[in-house]
Amino acid sequence: MPGYELDKSLWGGPEFEALLQNIRQRRQEFETQQFIAQDVIERFRALGVYRAMVPKALGGDERSPAEFLQMVEAVAAADGSAGWVASFGMNPAYLAALPVETIDKVWANGPDVVFAGGIFPTQPAKRVEGGFIVSGRWKFGSGSMGASLIGVGIQPDQGEPLPRMAVMPADQVRIEPNWDVIGMVGTGSHDLVVEEVFVPEEWTFVRGGKPNIDSNFFRYPSLAFAAQVLSVTTAGLAREALDVVQAMAAGRTSVTGAPNLGEREYVQIEIAKAEAKLRSSRAFFYQVTEDAWNTILAGDLPSPEQTNLIRLATTNLTHECAEAVRIAYQVAGMTSTYTDHPLSRILRDSMMATQHAFMGAVTLKNAGAMFFGHEPLPGYL
């Protein structure tokens, strides 16, 4: 049974298909070198990944959230790490909180700016005339190897309640290659090290702060979207895993003389369960995305209840799709246990996604609290 088809025509059609095929063929390369190659970043740039959410007034494409999410999903099916890195094309959701004059400088040479960084652990920053002296080490700098601008989390020393991100040219940041993990290895999420760099105050912003430029996208809940673009990688991984199992069954004869994989009743049952997990969680995810977007197009802001459903659907998608991947891995038998088998890599990538704080159990706690009329923890909405 074929899987659903994503509309790739919005992202260049044949060019996008060719890039996905190239990424799929280079999975091991990215894992070995622990980052997505720069030529792929440049092809992302050419296809509009980094200008997708930039306002048209600044040369961008002003894509809808669903269009962007489907792009990330398609890339993640080709390679989880590549999808994770492509997701940072949502960076205008962050950078729009910079002062207007700085925003003009960010996109002065065009909208295809590659931004990445790490906010935690936030580091104290000394306020000096005109800005801050920034030093420290930050973890999980996903995609920073290919970025031109990098942001790091700071806590100004005057007791400001919310952390900021300090933005600087990539050449002012040292990337320490220590990303030694089991999954999403190609994201290059190494430590970022900054030593006594002066960052003007106008190049800092409160993460999740109010945007200083206007377009429909900036009315969409930014922190919820930041979680969505990561979560949707698991939908791509799950689709790929199920397709791999079906391809394995085609004409395959078991070495033990057992029935063909696709003829085994327990495999049929488990793959049906996995397909239902993927499709139902994905439908919920895109439904609440479109509901919030339609509210914006109608001239209103999404309600807290709508944002809550986006966060719930995001966490649900991650864990349901990771379970679908686990099922696919398990029914494939010993073949899938080899580290160079696609299902082995997909399993590791999907399990890594479930560990991200955006998709943790605390999001379920917050969602449940709101269902009973209680306030969620700060930062949830």
C-alpha positions, 0 to 999 in steps of 0.5 A, a space after each residue: 500500500 503506497 504512503 500518502 504523497 506530500 506536495 513537493 511542487 511548492 518546493 521546486 518539484 524536480 529540483 526538490 526531488 533530486 535533492 531528497 534523493 541526494 540526501 538519501 544517498 549520503 546519509 552515512 556521509 552525514 553521520 560519519 562527519 557529524 554534520 550536513 554538508 555545506 553543499 546541501 545547505 546551499 541547496 536548501 538556500 536555493 530552494 527557499 528553505 531559509 526565506 520561507 517564513 521571511 516577509 515578502 517586504 524583505 524579499 521572502 516567500 511568506 509560506 504558511 506553517 503547514 507548507 513549511 512543516 511538510 517540507 521538513 517532513 519530506 526532508 526528514 524522510 530522506 534523512 532525519 538529521 537533514 530534516 532537523 537542520 532544515 527546520 531551522 529555516 523557521 528562524 524568522 520566528 526568533 529573529 523578528 524579535 530584534 529591533 527593526 533597524 537590526 532586522 533590516 541589517 540581518 536581511 540586507 543582502 537577501 532573505 536566505 540567511 542561515 541562523 542557528 545556535 543554542 540557548 542553554 545553559 544560559 550564561 551570565 553576560 556583563 553589561 557594558 556601554 552599548 551592549 554585552 560582553 559574552 563568554 561561555 559554552 552552550 550545548 546543542 548547537 544544531 545546524 551551526 556548522 552551516 550557519 552564517 549567524 549564531 545566537 547564544 543564550 545570555 542572562 544579563 547581570 541586572 536581574 532581567 527575568 527572561 533570558 536573551 539570545 545574543 546574535 553574532 557572526 559565525 566566525 566569532 563562535 568556536 564550535 567544539 566537535 563533541 556531539 557523541 550521541 546515538 541519534 540525529 548524529 548528522 545535525 552537528 549539535 556540538 558545543 558552542 564556545 564564545 570568548 569575550 565577544 562584544 555584542 551590541 544590545 540591538 543584536 540581542 532579543 528575548 527568545 519568543 519575544 514580541 516580533 517587531 515586523 508584521 506578517 501573518 506568520 508572526 501571529 502564529 505562536 512562535 514557541 509552539 512552531 519551534 516545537 512543531 518543526 522538530 516534531 514533524 521530523 518523526 513523521 518523516 522518519 515513520 513514513 520512511 520506516 514503514 515504506 522500508 518494511 514494505 519494500 523489504 517484503 517485496 519478493 524477499 525469501 526468509 533464510 530460515 524458510 519462514 513465510 515472506 515478511 509481508 505474509 506473516 499475520 503478526 507483521 500485518 497486524 503490527 504494521 497496520 497499527 503503526 500506519 494508524 499511529 502515524 496517520 492519526 497523529 499526523 492528521 491531528 497535528 496538521 488539523 490544529 496547525 490549519 485551524 490556528 492559521 485559518 484564525 489568523 487569516 480571518 484577522 484574529 489571534 489563535 486562542 490559548 486553547 488553540 495553542 495548547 492543542 498545537 503543543 499537545 498534537 506536537 508531543 503526540 506526533 513525536 511519540 506516536 511516530 517513534 512507536 511506529 518506527 519501533 514497530 517497523 524495526 521490530 518486525 523486520 527482524 535481525 536484518 534491521 539491527 545492523 548499524 548501516 541498515 536504514 531502519 537502525 538509523 531511523 530508530 535511533 533518530 526517532 528515539 533522539 527526537 523523543 528526548 527533546 524538552 519540547 516533546 517531553 512529558 511536561 508538555 502533557 502535564 501542561 496540556 492536561 492542566 489547561 483542560 481543567 482550567 489551570 494555568 500551564 507552566 511559564 513558557 508553554 504558550 
